[in-house]
Amino acid sequence: MFKHLLVPIADDDKLADTLKGIASLVKRDGAQVTLAFVSDPALPNMYSASRFGHVLSEDLHKKTCEEYAATVFAKAKPAFDGMTVHTCHVFSPKVYEGILDAAKQSNVDAIIMASHKRTGLKGALIGSDTQAVIVHATIPVVVL
């Protein structure tokens, strides 16, 4: 069916369960997998009683994000045991745009992702990255 799938991941308590389902589908079809992680490029706000107390440079922020993404990739890779897994770490202020950028960079033919299923007021106000990916993607999106 699909030859190369992008799997966006986040470091949350649902990661292992989500990846088990995705891995079983991917293994069955023999597709390649690229895991994608999106980091916010904006420096976090830091407050201190002294203006010299906390300093975070853009380079240090980028390095820290890259190290964190590497730990998330390391947690996710075991779900795809026996398969070659590629990774793509992107910086974007909007998660859905980062996912779409990763899909473009990785030259995948589909995106497979889980929905966090926000409902009610929270879902209406925050919106859904999954929904935004579906609306803006030019390739198929499979949602679990």
Buried (B, 14 or more C-beta within 10 A) or exposed (E): EBEBBBBBBBEEEEBEEBBEEBBEBBBEEEBBBBBBBBBBBEEEEEEEEEEEEEEEEEEEBBEEBEEBBEEBBEBBBEBBEEBEBBBBBBBBEEBBBBBBBBBBEBEBBBBBBBBBEBEEEEEEEEEBBBBBBBEEBEEBBBEE
